[in-house]
Amino acid sequence: MGTASDIKLIDENGLRIDGRSPTELRPLKIETDVLDRADGSAYIEWGGNKILVAVYGPREAYPKHTQDIDKAVIKARYNMSAFSVDERKRPGPDRRSVEISKVISEALQAAVMVEQFPRAQIDVFIEVLQADAGTRIAGLTASSVALASAGIPMRDLVVGCAAGKVDGKIVLDLGKEEDNFGQADLPMGILARSGKIVLMQMDGDLTEDEFNQATELIMDATRRIYEIQREALAGKYRAMAIERGGE
Amino acid sequence: MAEIKQIVMPGDPIDSSLGKPRNGVYKCGDQQFCSEYFGIVQISDQSIDIVPFAGPYFPRRGDKVIGKVIEVGPSMWTVDINSPYYTLLHMNDTPWRANAGNIKKLLGVGDYVYAKVMTVNEIKESWITLKDVGLRKLEGGHITSIPAPKVPRIIGKGGSMVNMIKDATSTRIVVGQNGLIWVDGEPENVMTAISAIKMVEREAHTTGLTDRMQKYLEEIRSEKNGNSI
C-alpha cells in the first residue's frame, strides 16, 4: 500500500511480477521438530520468508499476576531479526511486532484447548529470519504446526493466508512488491476444518465485492496450505515406518 | 515388518463406529467426535483413544511417578514431576519420623523419589505421598526420560517390555507414569538399557515392537559375548 508508483505489477497476460497467476501461492515448505530443546518447533519457507517457531510449555505462568485461574494464556512473541529486511531493523519489540504478537496469540488461543491447563502459559517464539511480505500469516501457519508437534491439545489447525488488491485486481498471497505498491492487503487466519476466522486485518481499501472475492480466494488456498501442514507433521512418521519396513 | 497405525491431526473426525471414543477426543458436532491431538488412533476393547506423539504429563490420582525435589520448605518438599505444574510432598505423607523445620536431612534438593499421586484438585494443584508399598527415595542409578504418552509402550502388555529389558540387561528399572525412568546396575548395562528405552521411544508408533526389541537385545548380548571371548 502506500507509495503509488508506475511499476506495472500485472502484465498484459494477466501474470504477476514474479510470473504467478492471480490465484497462485508462492512456494511453501514446512519442516517440524527442527529444535531439540523446544517442546515443539517448526520452520517455514514461504516465498522469500524464512521463519523459525519454537513452542515451550504448558508451564506455570510467571509473573504470577498473568495467570488465569481457569485457563492457560498463550504468549506468542513475534520478533524480526535485525538482518531479516533490506535495511537493518532496530532489534527489540516495536509497535508493529507487539501488535502482531497480540493478534497471533489471540488466533492461537481460539484453536488451543486452553481450558485444560488452568494457571499455565504456553510460549510461542516466532523468529523471522528473512522477511518477504506476509510474515504474520506465515508465522501463524508455522506456530500451529509447532503446537501440534508439541502435543498440545487443539480443536483444529490454524492456517494463515493473505490476499490483496494489486493494479485493481484481487490476487492471492502478495509478494513484497505487491505489498509495497498494491492497493490493499488482507491477511486472514482460519481454522482449517471448520472454516472459522480467527485472525483478520486489512490494510488499504476494498469494496464489499472485492472483499468477498478475496475471502473466497483465501478459503480455497487454505485447503492447499492445510495439506502441506499435515504432510509436514505426518510425513516424518510415515517415512520412518517405510524405512523400518524396508529392512 | 513394521506397520504404522493411523495418524490423526487436531480436528480430524474420529470414526466412532469402531468403538466408544475415550481419551484425546472432543465433541465437535451432534454425533461427531474429533481428535484433539496430533497422534495415533488406538482401538482397544470397544474404546478408541488418541495417543499423542509427545506432550505434557498431567497428574492423575493413583499414578506412580518419579519426581525430583527442587525446594525444601519447613514441612513440605516441592517436587518436579515433569509436568506443567509442580507437586507437593508433605512430611506427614512420608514413612519417616520428621520434625518440622529439619526435613532437609531426609530429602534434599536434587534427590529423586518414587511416589504416588494422592490428590489433584480442579486447578491442577497436586499432592504426592510416599506411604505405600514400593514407594521410596531413589538412591543411586540413572534417570532418563521419555514423553509421558509413550509410557504404556515401555511397560508393554502386563509389563512384558520392561521385564524383557530388565532381564536382558540385568538392571533394576523403575518406570514412572510421568515418563521419568530410573535405571540402576553396572554402568555398561545401564547404557544398554537406556539405548533400548530410547529405541522404544523412537518406534512407539509402530506395531510388532516387542518382537523387534527381543531381537535387538539378543543381538547386543551375542555381540558382548563375542567381544569377551
Interface residues (C-beta under 8 A of the other chain):
Chain A: D39 G40 G57 P58 R59 E60 I69 D70 A111 M113 F117 P118 R119 A120 A148 S149 A150 G151 I152 P153 M154 R155 D156 L157 L191 A192 R193 S194 Q229 R230 L233 A234 Y237 R238 M240 A241 R244 G245
Chain B: M1 A2 E3 I4 I7 M9 P10 G11 D12 G24 Y26 C28 C34 E36 Y37 F38 G39 P52 F53 A54 G55 P56 P84 Y85 Y86 E122 I123 K124 P147 P149 R202 E203 H205 T206
